[in-house]
Amino acid sequence: MPAPIGPPVFPAEWSPQSAVMLTWPHAHSDWAERLDEVEPAFTAIVAVIAARQCVILVCFDTAHRSHVERVLRTHDVNMAKVRFYVAPSNDTWARDYGPLTVITDGRPHLIDFRFNGWGGKYPADLDDRITQRLQEQNAFGNTSVSYSSILLEGGSLDTDGAGTLLTTARCLLGPTRNPAMTKTDYERLFKTQLGVARVFWITEGELQGDDTDGHIDMLARFCNRTTIAYICCEDKRDDHYESLRRMHAELLSLRTTDGHAYQLVPLPLPQAKFTTDGRRLPASYANFLIINGAVLVPTYADPHDATALKNIQTCFPDREIIGIPCLRIIEQNGSLHCLTMQLPAGVARDS
């Protein structure tokens, strides 16, 4: 099917969805030595999503698929909503190599941007081909797909669905993505391919251990067209305090399309989490995932978990707020939202 030609709309994550894409961890990835520790978190994610919509579940090979299916069948998972596909992967961070969806001429269209392992930090050749492999297996039904030569990661963008985009300058304008591209070049790309009219470039805010070069989905997120949830730090002794304070000032300066300040909802910074060798991990409650009827929020066995869940509930009063234990997940430098890519209504086939 040819790609649509009308003006595109980049839908917000809270728009109706047909599926969520997820890649299961395997022994050929950095998860190899801790599969028993992380598979329960993946199982919980799939179970919650499959209760509400389809899951496009990517497995490394047929043997891996059989293993994953056995794991899910031993838990309370609605297997009728799980769609298995085989595509070898380097890792599990589907947010950054999964396709972005735009709505054009009333129909969804997928754009598969290039992925280079967050600026060449990690192998990514297999991940970069997953969308094409899924298309070849009819995972997206009749939805058209186009392929871009531009490097762009889904976690670096957050949209309100009405033409406004949040992103970070440190990631997109860094030397390891598209070094020849300027802000103007990106804004032209976002306008023509995503239908974005306004771009908010956040220059402050940084989490130690985040090897994405500052993805916005770890820092600040639209919850509706007038509300932004953001990570804040109240401990002046914490290394993040000054940077997150400056980010808060940036967010305070932003205005909605009708000229009002955004309602800013603070999410506490979890207590410092470290690897066994002393490296701080990027725990963030902003890395939540919105699905049909619910919001999945990463938790970290942390005293701040309850406050984060409560504050996110105020942003989504009509959705169920579900905590997903992600302490083991952040040991690989990402969290819940990083693992997943939502596909809006009309993309994934139902059977």
For each residue, the residues with C-beta under 8 A, 3 or more apart:
1: 142 143 144
2: 144
3: 104 109 144 146
4: 8 104 105 107 109 144
5: 104 105
6: 104 105
7: 104 195
8: 4 102 103 104 109 193 194 195
9: 102 103 104 161 163 195
10: 100 101 102 159 161 163 165 194 195 196
11: 15 101 102 103 159 161 344
12: 15 159 160 161 162 222
13: 158 159 222 289 290 342
14: 161 223 224 290 316
15: 11 12 161 344 345
16: 292 344 345
17: 20 53 291 292 342 343 344 345
18: 53 54 343 344 345 346 347 348 350
19: 53 54 55 56 83 342 343 347 348
20: 17 49 53 54 55 56 289 291 340 341 342 343
21: 55 56 58 94 98 134 340 341 342 343
22: 42 45 46 49 55 56 57 58 92 94 339 340
23: 57 58 89 91 92 93 94 130 339
24: 42 57 58 59 60 64 68 92
25: 29 31 35 38 39 42 92
26: 29 31 32 35 59 60 64 89
27: 31 32 35
28: 32 60 88
29: 25 26 32 89 90 91 92
30: 91 332
31: 25 26 27 34 35 38 91 92 332
32: 26 27 28 29 35
33:
34: 31 37 38 328 331
35: 25 26 27 31 32 38 39
36: 39
37: 34 40 328
38: 25 31 34 35 41 42 328 329
39: 25 35 36 42 43 71
40: 37 43 44 325
41: 38 44 45 324 325 326 328 329
42: 22 24 25 38 39 45 46 339
43: 39 40 46 47 71 72 75 77
44: 40 41 47 48 324 325
45: 22 41 42 48 49 296 324 336 339 340
46: 22 42 43 49 50 55 57 72 77 82
47: 43 44 50 51 72 75 76 77 78
48: 44 45 51 52 291 294 296 322 324
49: 20 22 45 46 52 53 55 81 291 296
50: 46 47 53 54 55 77 78 79 81 82
51: 47 48 78 81
52: 48 49 291 292 293 294
53: 17 18 19 20 49 50 81 291 292
54: 18 19 20 50 81 82 83 348 350
55: 19 20 21 22 46 49 50 81 82 83
56: 19 20 21 22 83 85 134 139 343 348
57: 22 23 24 46 68 82 83 84 85
58: 21 22 23 24 85 86 87 89 94 130 134
59: 24 26 62 64 65 68 84 85 86 87
60: 24 26 28 64 86 87 88 89
61: 64 65 86 88
62: 59 65 66 86
63: 66 67
64: 24 26 59 60 61 67 68 86
65: 59 61 62 68 69 84 86
66: 62 63 69 70
67: 63 64 70 71
68: 24 57 59 64 65 71 72 84
69: 65 66 72 73 79 84
70: 66 67 73 74
71: 39 43 67 68 74 75
72: 43 46 47 68 69 75 77 79 82
73: 69 70 77 79
74: 70 71
75: 43 47 71 72
76: 47
77: 43 46 47 50 72 73 82
78: 47 50 51 81 82
79: 50 69 72 73 82
80:
81: 49 50 51 53 54 55 78
82: 46 50 54 55 57 72 77 78 79
83: 19 54 55 56 57 139 348 349
84: 57 59 65 68 69
85: 56 57 58 59 133 134 137 139
86: 58 59 60 61 62 64 65 137
87: 58 59 60 126 129 130 133 134 137
88: 28 60 61 126
89: 23 26 29 58 60 92 126 127 130
90: 29 117 122 123 124 125 126 127
91: 23 29 30 31 122 124 127 332
92: 22 23 24 25 29 31 89 332 339
93: 23 96 97 127 155 334 338 339
94: 21 22 23 58 97 98 130 339 340 341
95: 98 153 154 155 217 337 338 339 340 341
96: 93 115 118 153 154 155 156 212 215 338
97: 93 94 115 124 127 128 130 131 153
98: 21 94 95 130 131 154 341
99: 110 111 112 131 145 341 343
100: 10 110 111 113 152 154 157 194
101: 10 11 108 109 110 111 343 344 347
102: 8 9 10 11 108 109 111 193 194 195
103: 8 9 11 106 107 108 109 344
104: 3 4 5 6 7 8 9 107 108 109
105: 4 5 6
106: 103
107: 4 103 104 143 144 346
108: 101 102 103 104 143 343 344 345 346 347
109: 3 4 8 101 102 103 104 143 144 145 146
110: 99 100 101 131 135 140 143 144 145 146 347
111: 99 100 101 102 145 146 147 148 193
112: 99 131 132 145 146 147 148
113: 100 148 150 151 152 153
114: 128 148 149 150 151 152
115: 96 97 124 127 128 151 153
116: 119 120 124 128 151 176 177
117: 90 120 121 122 123 124 127
118: 96 121 122 153 176 211 212 213
119: 116 174 175 176 177 213
120: 116 117 176
121: 117 118 211
122: 90 91 117 118
123: 90 117 126
124: 90 91 97 115 116 117 127 128
125: 90 128 129
126: 87 88 89 90 123 129 130
127: 89 90 91 93 97 115 117 124 130
128: 97 114 115 116 124 125
129: 87 125 126 132 133
130: 23 58 87 89 94 97 98 126 127 133 134
131: 97 98 99 110 112 134 135 145
132: 112 129 135 136 145 147
133: 85 87 129 130 136 137
134: 21 56 58 85 87 130 131 137 139 140
135: 110 131 132 138 139 140 145
136: 132 133
137: 85 86 87 133 134
138: 135 141 349
139: 56 83 85 134 135 348 349
140: 110 134 135 143 145 343 347 348 349
141: 138 347 348 349
142: 1
143: 1 107 108 109 110 140 346 347
144: 1 2 3 4 107 109 110
145: 99 109 110 111 112 131 132 135 140
146: 3 109 110 111 112
147: 111 112 132
148: 111 112 113 114 152 193
149: 114
150: 113 114 178 181 189
151: 113 114 115 116 177 178
152: 100 113 114 148 156 157 177
153: 95 96 97 113 115 118 156 157 171 212 215
154: 95 96 98 100 157 341
155: 93 95 96 212 215 216 217 218 337 338
156: 96 152 153 167 168 171 172 212 215 216 217
157: 100 152 153 154 165 166 167 216
158: 13 165 166 167 216 217 220 221 222
159: 10 11 12 13 164 165 166 194 196 222
160: 12 163 164 165 222 224 225
161: 9 10 11 12 14 15 225
162: 12 225 257
163: 9 10 160 195 196 197 198 257
164: 159 160 196 197 198 199 200 222 225 257
165: 10 157 158 159 160 190 194 196 198 199 200
166: 157 158 159 200 202 216 220 221 222 228
167: 156 157 158 171 172 186 199 200 201 202 216
168: 156 171 172 201 202 203 205 213 214 215 216 219
169: 172 173 183 201 202 203
170: 173 174 203 206 213 214
171: 153 156 167 168 174 177 212 213 214 215 216
172: 156 167 168 169 177 178 181 186
173: 169 170 177 181 182 183 186
174: 119 170 171 177 213
175: 119 179
176: 116 118 119 120 179 213
177: 116 119 151 152 171 172 173 174 181
178: 150 151 172 181 185
179: 175 176
180: 185
181: 150 172 173 177 178 185 186 189
182: 173 185 186
183: 169 173 186 187 199 201
184: 187 188
185: 178 180 181 182 188 189
186: 167 172 173 181 182 183 189 190 199
187: 183 184 190 191 196 199
188: 184 185 191 192
189: 150 181 185 186 192 193 194
190: 165 186 187 193 194 196 199
191: 187 188 194 195 196 197
192: 188 189
193: 8 102 111 148 189 190
194: 8 10 100 102 159 165 189 190 191
195: 7 8 9 10 102 163 191
196: 10 159 163 164 165 187 190 191 199
197: 163 164 191
198: 163 164 165 257
199: 164 165 167 183 186 187 190 196
200: 164 165 166 167 254
201: 167 168 169 183
202: 166 167 168 169 205 216 219 220 247 250 251
203: 168 169 170 250
204: 243 244 246 247 249 250
205: 168 202 214 219 220 231 243 244 246 247 250
206: 170 210 214 240 243
207: 210 214 218 219 231 240 282 284
208: 239 240 280 282
209: 279 280 281 282 330 333
210: 206 207 213 214 215 218 282 333
211: 118 121 333
212: 96 118 153 155 156 171 215 218 333 334 338
213: 118 119 168 170 171 174 176 210
214: 168 170 171 205 206 207 210 218 219
215: 96 153 155 156 168 171 210 212 218 219 338
216: 155 156 157 158 166 167 168 171 202 219 220 221
217: 95 155 156 158 221 286 287 337 338
218: 155 207 210 212 214 215 231 282 284 286 287 335
219: 168 202 205 207 214 215 216 230 231 247 284 286
220: 158 166 202 205 216 228 229 230 231 247 251 286
221: 158 166 216 217 228 229 230 286 288
222: 12 13 158 159 160 164 166 225 227 228
223: 14 227 228 229 265 312 315 316
224: 14 160 227 315
225: 160 161 162 164 222 256 257
226: 256 260 262 263
227: 222 223 224 262 263 264 265 315
228: 166 220 221 222 223 251 254 262 263 264 265
229: 220 221 223 264 265 266 267 286 311 312 315
230: 219 220 221 247 248 251 264 265 266 267 286
231: 205 207 218 219 220 244 266 267 268 269 284 285 286
232: 244 248 266 267 268 269
233: 238 240 241 244 245 268 269
234: 241 268
235: 238 241 269
236: 241
237: 241
238: 233 235 241 269 272
239: 208
240: 206 207 208 233 243 244 269
241: 233 234 235 236 237 238 244 245
242: 245 246
243: 204 205 206 240 246 247
244: 204 205 231 232 233 240 241 247 248 269
245: 233 241 242 248 249
246: 204 205 242 243 249 250
247: 202 204 205 219 220 230 243 244 250 251
248: 230 232 244 245 251 252 264
249: 204 245 246 252 253
250: 202 203 204 205 246 247 253 254
251: 202 220 228 230 247 248 254 262 264
252: 248 249 261 264
253: 249 250
254: 200 228 250 251 261 262
255: 259 260 261 262
256: 225 226 259 260 261 262
257: 162 163 164 198 225
258:
259: 255 256
260: 226 255 256
261: 252 254 255 256
262: 226 227 228 251 254 255 256
263: 226 227 228
264: 227 228 229 230 248 251 252
265: 223 227 228 229 230 311 312 314 315
266: 229 230 231 232 311
267: 229 230 231 232 284 285 286 308 311 312
268: 231 232 233 234 285 304 307 308
269: 231 232 233 235 238 240 244 283 284 304
270: 273 283 284 285 300 302 304 305
271: 302 303 304
272: 238 280
273: 270 280 281 283 300 302 327 330
274: 278 279 280 281
275: 278 279 281 331
276:
277:
278: 274 275
279: 209 274 275
280: 208 209 272 273 274
281: 209 273 274 275 330 331 333
282: 207 208 209 210 218 330 333 334 335
283: 269 270 273 298 300 302 326 327 330 335
284: 207 218 219 231 267 269 270 287 298 335
285: 231 267 268 270 288 297 298 304 308 312
286: 217 218 219 220 221 229 230 231 267 337
287: 217 218 284 298 326 334 335 336 337 338
288: 221 285 295 296 297 298 312 336 337
289: 13 20 295 296 336 337 340 342
290: 13 14 294 295 296 316 319 342
291: 17 20 48 49 52 53 294 295 296 342
292: 16 17 52 53
293: 52 319 320
294: 48 52 290 291 319 320 321 322
295: 288 289 290 291 312 316 319 320 321 322
296: 45 48 49 288 289 290 291 322 323 324 336
297: 285 288 308 309 312 321 322 323 324 336
298: 283 284 285 287 288 323 324 325 326 329 330 335 336 337
299: 302 305 308 309 323 324 325 326 327
300: 270 273 283 305 325 326 327 330
301: 305 325 327
302: 270 271 273 283 299 305
303: 271 306
304: 268 269 270 271 285 307 308
305: 270 299 300 301 302 308 309 323
306: 303 309 310
307: 268 304 310 311
308: 267 268 285 297 299 304 305 311 312
309: 297 299 305 306 312 313 321 323
310: 306 307 313 314
311: 229 265 266 267 307 308 314 315
312: 223 229 265 267 285 288 295 297 308 309 315 316 321
313: 309 310 316 317 321
314: 265 310 311 317
315: 223 224 227 229 265 311 312
316: 14 223 290 295 312 313 319 321
317: 313 314
318:
319: 290 293 294 295 316
320: 293 294 295
321: 294 295 297 309 312 313 316
322: 48 294 295 296 297
323: 296 297 298 299 305 309
324: 41 44 45 48 296 297 298 299 336
325: 40 41 44 298 299 300 301 328
326: 41 283 287 298 299 300 329 330 335 336
327: 273 283 299 300 301 330 331
328: 34 37 38 41 325 331
329: 38 41 298 326 332 334 335 336 339
330: 209 273 281 282 283 298 300 326 327 333 334 335
331: 34 275 281 327 328
332: 30 31 91 92 329
333: 209 210 211 212 281 282 330
334: 93 212 282 287 329 330 338 339
335: 218 282 283 284 287 298 326 329 330 338 339
336: 45 287 288 289 296 297 298 324 326 329 339 340
337: 95 155 217 286 287 288 289 298 340
338: 93 95 96 155 212 215 217 287 334 335
339: 22 23 42 45 92 93 94 95 329 334 335 336
340: 20 21 22 45 94 95 289 336 337
341: 20 21 94 95 98 99 154
342: 13 17 19 20 21 289 290 291
343: 17 18 19 20 21 56 99 101 108 140 347 348
344: 11 15 16 17 18 101 103 108 347
345: 15 16 17 18 108
346: 18 107 108 143
347: 18 19 101 108 110 140 141 143 343 344
348: 18 19 54 56 83 139 140 141 343
349: 83 138 139 140 141
350: 18 54
351:
